[in-house]
């Protein structure tokens, strides 16, 4: 079986939920003896790798333009996939899915993974939102098989397009790598068990400005707020967020992976995700895998995880977020044990492999 993957910026160590999903999934599928190639956007790669953990990597030049790069890259990737003799092209996200009919016309089978209704993201204008909705329609209508990462998305596709045969395959989370990194904590100026962790891209729908505002309003003593992440495209929102964070003593780590990230996840007092839009947030699943207390907005994707009611606050309600955050900060350090069995990447890889085999 020859599988070509597009719709992701690339792997490994590239920021983004789809990128993390692909980084975990495709080496596991390759380990089953499947020939897997991920086509990357060259402007995001920081290496000259041709292969990683059994996955072939091909870089294609793509203009780094927010509104055009995904569709241009996908077009070039589909043409490349045809030349490589792909049996199946696996397209991730609704923007790239706009070109699903092209892949079908060229004789390839298509698997489309819907990671969330990106047209709800605040960063897109009217034209982009229209094209994303059209991409969702093209992917859902013309893909041979459709994967959804949550029941919320499945319900959308049934309601809007009457597609009732989608495969529910959750995002996963790897086993936690519990570790200490005192030198890094000293560099950041934080203490083990005495900081709040946020972790995501700096885009409006993540509502990090609400987290910073909520933290600034409360009695947090010497507890710190640490935010891990950055933005792909520096804009007014990300610049204002960084300015706001600096003015309120928030610690920004930038985009981090590996031991630095694992140490922050191992020792945080709680994890906060105030998003107004998610598919099924890998960052939340990661925090849960480290047994962290979590505080998240009550959007459908977060509610689907099934946390206790005290772990949710009304999306956009900074006062409720402040009050719940203060309660956690002033209470003794504690952990929570979650059932993570349905988020096992090895089992998820088998589910996706079965979908490939069915084609």
C-alpha positions as CSV (number, residue, x, y, z in Angstrom):
1,X,0.0,0.0,0.0
2,X,1.3,3.4,-1.0
3,X,-0.1,6.2,1.1
4,X,0.6,9.9,0.4
5,X,-0.3,12.5,3.1
6,X,-1.1,16.1,2.6
7,X,-2.9,18.9,4.4
8,X,-0.2,19.2,7.1
9,X,2.6,21.7,7.2
10,X,4.8,18.7,7.9
11,X,6.6,16.6,10.5
12,X,8.5,16.4,12.8
13,X,8.6,19.3,15.3
14,X,6.3,21.7,13.4
15,X,3.8,23.7,15.5
16,X,0.1,22.8,15.1
17,X,-2.6,20.3,16.1
18,X,-2.8,18.6,12.7
19,X,1.0,18.5,12.6
20,X,1.1,16.8,16.1
21,X,-1.6,14.4,14.9
22,X,0.4,13.4,11.8
23,X,3.7,13.2,13.8
24,X,2.2,10.6,16.1
25,X,0.0,8.7,13.7
26,X,2.1,8.0,10.5
27,X,5.2,6.5,12.0
28,X,2.9,4.0,13.7
29,X,1.2,3.2,10.4
30,X,4.6,2.9,8.7
31,X,5.6,0.4,11.4
32,X,2.9,-1.9,10.0
33,X,4.8,-2.2,6.7
34,X,2.9,0.5,4.9
35,X,4.7,2.8,2.5
36,X,3.9,6.3,3.9
37,X,5.0,9.6,2.4
38,X,4.2,13.0,4.0
39,X,4.5,15.9,1.7
40,X,5.7,18.9,3.6
41,X,5.6,22.7,3.1
42,X,9.2,23.7,2.7
43,X,8.9,27.1,4.3
44,X,8.1,25.4,7.6
45,X,10.8,22.8,7.7
46,X,14.1,23.3,9.5
47,X,15.9,20.2,8.4
48,X,17.0,18.3,5.3
49,X,15.3,15.0,6.3
50,X,14.2,12.6,3.6
51,X,12.9,10.0,6.1
52,X,11.8,10.1,9.7
53,X,10.8,7.1,11.8
54,X,10.0,5.1,8.7
55,X,8.0,7.9,7.0
56,X,9.2,9.3,3.7
57,X,9.4,13.1,3.6
58,X,9.1,15.2,0.4
59,X,9.3,19.0,0.6
60,X,7.5,21.2,-1.9
61,X,8.0,25.0,-2.3
62,X,4.9,26.9,-1.3
63,X,4.5,30.7,-0.8
64,X,4.1,31.4,2.9
65,X,0.8,33.3,2.5
66,X,-1.9,32.7,5.1
67,X,-4.8,32.6,2.6
68,X,-3.2,30.7,-0.2
69,X,-0.4,28.4,1.0
70,X,-2.6,25.4,2.0
71,X,-4.5,25.2,-1.3
72,X,-1.4,25.8,-3.5
73,X,0.5,23.2,-1.5
74,X,-2.3,20.7,-1.7
75,X,-2.6,21.1,-5.5
76,X,1.1,20.4,-6.0
77,X,1.0,17.5,-3.5
78,X,-1.9,15.8,-5.4
79,X,0.0,16.1,-8.7
80,X,3.1,14.7,-6.9
81,X,1.1,11.9,-5.3
82,X,-0.2,10.8,-8.8
83,X,3.4,10.7,-10.1
84,X,4.4,8.6,-7.1
85,X,1.7,6.0,-7.8
86,X,-0.3,6.7,-4.7
87,X,-3.0,4.1,-3.9
88,X,-4.5,6.5,-1.3
89,X,-4.0,10.1,-0.7
90,X,-4.9,11.1,2.9
91,X,-6.0,14.8,3.1
92,X,-6.1,16.5,6.5
93,X,-8.3,19.5,7.3
94,X,-11.1,21.2,5.4
95,X,-9.1,23.8,3.5
96,X,-7.0,21.2,1.6
97,X,-10.1,19.0,1.2
98,X,-11.3,21.6,-1.4
99,X,-9.2,19.6,-4.0
100,X,-10.6,16.2,-3.1
101,X,-12.4,16.0,-6.5
102,X,-9.1,16.6,-8.3
103,X,-7.5,13.6,-6.6
104,X,-10.6,11.4,-7.4
105,X,-10.5,12.6,-11.1
106,X,-6.8,11.5,-11.2
107,X,-7.8,8.0,-10.1
108,X,-6.7,8.0,-6.5
109,X,-8.7,6.9,-3.5
110,X,-9.1,9.7,-0.9
111,X,-9.3,9.5,2.9
112,X,-10.2,12.9,4.4
113,X,-9.8,13.7,8.1
114,X,-12.0,16.5,9.3
115,X,-10.1,18.2,12.2
116,X,-12.7,20.8,12.9
117,X,-14.8,23.6,11.3
118,X,-12.0,26.0,10.6
119,X,-14.4,28.5,9.2
120,X,-15.3,29.3,12.8
121,X,-11.8,30.7,13.4
122,X,-11.7,34.4,14.0
123,X,-8.7,34.9,11.8
124,X,-10.5,34.3,8.5
125,X,-12.4,36.9,6.4
126,X,-15.6,36.3,4.5
127,X,-13.9,34.9,1.4
128,X,-11.7,32.5,3.3
129,X,-14.6,31.3,5.4
130,X,-16.6,30.6,2.2
131,X,-13.7,28.6,0.7
132,X,-13.3,26.6,3.9
133,X,-17.0,25.8,4.0
134,X,-16.7,24.7,0.3
135,X,-13.7,22.6,1.2
136,X,-15.7,20.9,3.9
137,X,-18.4,20.1,1.4
138,X,-16.0,18.8,-1.3
139,X,-14.1,16.6,1.2
140,X,-17.3,15.2,2.8
141,X,-19.0,14.6,-0.5
142,X,-16.2,13.2,-2.7
143,X,-13.8,11.4,-0.3
144,X,-14.1,7.7,-0.4
145,X,-13.8,7.6,3.4
146,X,-14.2,10.4,5.9
147,X,-12.6,10.4,9.4
148,X,-13.9,12.7,12.2
149,X,-12.0,13.3,15.4
150,X,-15.1,14.0,17.6
151,X,-18.8,13.3,17.8
152,X,-19.3,17.0,17.5
153,X,-17.8,17.0,14.0
154,X,-19.7,13.8,13.0
155,X,-23.0,15.5,13.9
156,X,-22.1,18.5,11.7
157,X,-21.5,16.3,8.7
158,X,-24.7,14.3,9.2
159,X,-26.7,17.5,9.6
160,X,-25.2,19.5,6.8
161,X,-24.4,16.8,4.2
162,X,-26.3,13.7,5.4
163,X,-23.0,11.7,5.4
164,X,-23.7,9.0,7.9
165,X,-20.7,6.6,7.3
166,X,-17.9,8.7,8.8
167,X,-15.4,7.0,11.0
168,X,-15.0,8.4,14.5
169,X,-11.3,8.2,15.3
170,X,-10.2,10.4,18.2
171,X,-7.0,12.4,18.5
172,X,-4.5,10.5,20.7
173,X,-1.9,11.3,23.2
174,X,1.5,9.5,23.7
175,X,2.5,8.2,27.1
176,X,3.6,11.0,29.3
177,X,7.4,11.6,29.8
178,X,7.5,12.7,33.4
179,X,10.7,14.6,34.0
180,X,12.4,17.3,35.9
181,X,14.4,20.2,34.3
182,X,15.5,22.4,37.2
183,X,17.9,24.4,35.0
184,X,15.1,25.4,32.7
185,X,12.8,26.3,35.6
186,X,15.5,28.5,37.0
187,X,15.9,30.1,33.5
188,X,12.2,30.8,33.4
189,X,12.0,31.9,37.1
190,X,9.3,29.4,38.1
191,X,8.9,26.9,40.9
192,X,7.7,23.3,40.6
193,X,4.0,23.0,41.3
194,X,3.5,26.8,41.5
195,X,2.6,27.9,38.0
196,X,-0.4,27.8,35.6
197,X,0.3,26.5,32.1
198,X,-1.3,27.5,28.8
199,X,-0.2,25.8,25.6
200,X,-1.3,26.6,22.1
201,X,-0.8,28.8,19.0
202,X,-1.3,32.5,19.4
203,X,-4.4,32.9,17.4
204,X,-7.6,34.8,18.4
205,X,-9.9,31.7,18.8
206,X,-7.6,30.3,21.5
207,X,-8.6,33.3,23.7
208,X,-5.2,33.5,25.4
209,X,-5.9,37.2,26.0
210,X,-8.8,36.1,28.3
211,X,-6.3,33.9,30.3
212,X,-3.9,36.7,30.7
213,X,-6.7,39.1,31.7
214,X,-8.2,36.6,34.2
215,X,-4.8,35.9,35.8
216,X,-4.1,39.6,36.2
217,X,-7.3,40.1,38.1
218,X,-6.7,37.5,40.9
219,X,-4.7,37.1,44.0
220,X,-2.0,34.7,42.6
221,X,0.7,35.3,45.2
222,X,4.0,34.1,43.8
223,X,2.3,31.7,41.4
224,X,3.3,32.4,37.7
225,X,1.5,32.1,34.4
226,X,3.5,30.3,31.8
227,X,2.3,30.2,28.1
228,X,4.0,27.8,25.7
229,X,3.5,28.5,22.0
230,X,3.8,31.1,19.3
231,X,2.3,32.1,16.0
232,X,2.9,31.1,12.4
233,X,2.1,34.6,11.1
234,X,3.0,37.6,13.3
235,X,-0.1,39.9,13.2
236,X,-1.8,42.5,15.4
237,X,-3.3,39.9,17.6
238,X,-0.1,38.0,18.4
239,X,1.8,41.3,18.9
240,X,-0.8,42.7,21.2
241,X,-1.0,39.4,23.1
242,X,2.8,39.4,23.7
243,X,2.7,43.0,24.8
244,X,-0.2,42.3,27.2
245,X,1.6,39.2,28.6
246,X,4.8,41.2,29.2
247,X,2.9,43.9,31.0
248,X,1.3,41.4,33.3
249,X,4.4,39.4,34.1
250,X,3.4,36.3,32.0
251,X,6.3,34.0,31.0
252,X,6.3,33.2,27.3
253,X,8.5,30.2,26.4
254,X,8.0,30.3,22.6
255,X,7.4,27.1,20.7
256,X,9.0,24.2,22.6
257,X,9.1,20.4,22.4
258,X,10.9,17.6,24.1
259,X,12.3,17.8,27.7
260,X,11.3,21.5,28.2
261,X,7.7,20.9,27.4
262,X,7.6,17.6,29.3
263,X,9.0,19.2,32.4
264,X,6.4,22.0,32.3
265,X,3.6,19.4,31.9
266,X,5.1,17.3,34.7
267,X,5.0,20.0,37.3
268,X,2.2,22.5,36.6
269,X,-0.5,23.4,39.1
270,X,-3.1,23.4,36.4
271,X,-3.6,23.7,32.7
272,X,-5.9,26.2,31.1
273,X,-7.5,26.3,27.6
274,X,-10.0,29.1,27.1
275,X,-10.7,28.5,23.4
276,X,-13.8,29.4,21.5
277,X,-13.1,26.9,18.8
278,X,-11.5,23.4,18.8
279,X,-11.8,20.1,17.0
280,X,-10.5,17.8,19.8
281,X,-7.6,19.6,21.5
282,X,-4.5,17.6,21.7
283,X,-3.0,20.1,24.2
284,X,-5.9,19.3,26.6
285,X,-5.4,15.5,26.1
286,X,-1.6,15.9,26.8
287,X,-2.3,17.8,30.0
288,X,-4.8,15.1,31.1
289,X,-2.2,12.4,30.4
290,X,0.1,14.2,32.9
291,X,-2.7,14.0,35.5
292,X,-3.0,17.8,35.7
293,X,-6.0,19.7,37.0
294,X,-7.5,21.4,33.9
295,X,-9.7,24.4,33.4
296,X,-11.3,24.7,29.9
297,X,-14.0,26.6,28.1
298,X,-17.4,24.9,27.8
299,X,-17.3,24.6,24.0
300,X,-18.7,21.3,22.5
301,X,-15.2,19.8,21.7
302,X,-14.0,20.3,25.3
303,X,-17.3,19.1,26.7
304,X,-17.0,15.9,24.7
305,X,-13.9,14.9,26.8
306,X,-16.2,14.5,29.8
307,X,-14.5,16.4,32.6
308,X,-16.2,17.2,35.9
309,X,-18.3,20.3,35.8
310,X,-15.8,22.3,38.0
311,X,-13.3,22.0,35.1
312,X,-15.4,24.1,32.8
313,X,-16.2,27.8,32.6
314,X,-18.5,29.6,30.2
315,X,-16.5,30.5,27.1
316,X,-15.6,34.2,27.0
317,X,-16.6,34.7,30.7
318,X,-13.4,36.2,32.1
319,X,-14.9,36.6,35.6
320,X,-15.8,33.0,35.9
321,X,-12.4,32.0,34.6
322,X,-10.8,34.3,37.2
323,X,-12.8,32.9,40.1
324,X,-12.1,29.3,39.2
325,X,-8.5,29.9,38.5
326,X,-8.0,31.7,41.9
327,X,-9.7,28.7,43.7
328,X,-7.2,26.3,42.1
329,X,-4.2,28.6,42.8
330,X,-5.1,29.0,46.5
331,X,-5.8,25.3,47.0
332,X,-3.1,22.7,47.8
333,X,-1.3,21.1,44.8
334,X,-3.2,18.0,43.6
335,X,-3.4,15.7,40.6
336,X,-6.3,14.0,38.8
337,X,-6.4,10.5,37.3
338,X,-8.2,10.4,33.9
339,X,-9.3,7.5,31.7
340,X,-7.1,7.9,28.6
341,X,-7.8,4.5,27.1
342,X,-9.6,5.8,24.0
343,X,-6.8,8.2,23.2
344,X,-4.2,5.5,22.6
345,X,-2.2,6.3,19.4
346,X,-1.3,2.6,18.8
347,X,-5.0,1.7,18.7
348,X,-5.8,4.8,16.6
349,X,-3.2,3.8,14.1
350,X,-4.8,0.4,13.7
351,X,-8.2,2.0,13.2
352,X,-6.8,4.2,10.4
353,X,-5.0,1.2,8.9
354,X,-8.3,-0.7,8.8
355,X,-9.8,2.2,6.9
356,X,-7.0,2.1,4.3
357,X,-7.4,-1.7,3.9
358,X,-11.2,-1.3,3.3
359,X,-10.3,0.7,0.2
